Amino acid sequence: MPYVNIQMTTGASREQKAELVKDVTDSLVRVLGKNPDHIHVVIQEINEEDWGFSGLLTDEWKKQQDRSSSSE
């Protein structure tokens, strides 16, 4: 019974999440021959202030990227 845990920052729409679940399930069926009725996909949304990237919290990193692109 495959269990897939997708962790991502918040912001994806319900439709995007549904597409992720479908695509992950379809891949496990196609590549590993798994029964889709036995596949579990969990999406965990994490606030940007609770996710670190490149030594910064993601919300701070994005602010830096915005400042960098606006100064070019």
N, C-alpha and C positions, 0 to 999 in steps of 0.2 A: 504494500500500500504506500505509494509515494506521497510524501508530504513536502510541499514547497512553501517556503516562507519568503515573501517579498517585503523588504523593508525599504521605505522611501519617504522623502519629506512630503508634507501635505501639499495638496493642490491639484491632484489628478481628479478628473471628473468621474462620475459613476460609469459613464460609457467607456472611458479609457481603462478603468479597472476591470470592467467586464471583458474588454478585448484582451487584456493581459491574462486573465484567468483562462479564457478560451484558447489563446495562443500557447500558453504553457501546457495546458491539458493536451491540446492537439500534438504538441511536440513529444510529450511523453508517450502518447499512443503511437505516433509514427516511428520514433527512434527506438523506444524500448518495448513496444508492443503491449503496453499496460492497458488495463481495462479502465475507461474513463470513470466508471462508477466507483473506482477505488482510489481516485486521485483527489487529494485535498490541497487547495491553494489558499494561503492566508496572506492578506495584505495588511501590513502594519504601517500606519502613517505616523510619522514622527515630526514634531514641530521643528522648524529650522533652528530654533534656539537650543534644541536638544540634540543636534547632530553636528559633529565636528568634521571639518574638511580642511586640509592644507594648513593645519595648525590653528584654525579659527573656527568659531561657531559658524554654521552655514549662513545665517542671516548677516553676520559681519562680513564674511567672505563676499557675499553678493553685493553688499554696499561698496566694498573696495573695488569690485569689478565695474560697478556702475560709475564710480568716480574715475577709474582709469579710462573707461570708454568715453566719458564726457570730456576728458581733458585732451583727447587726441584730435 
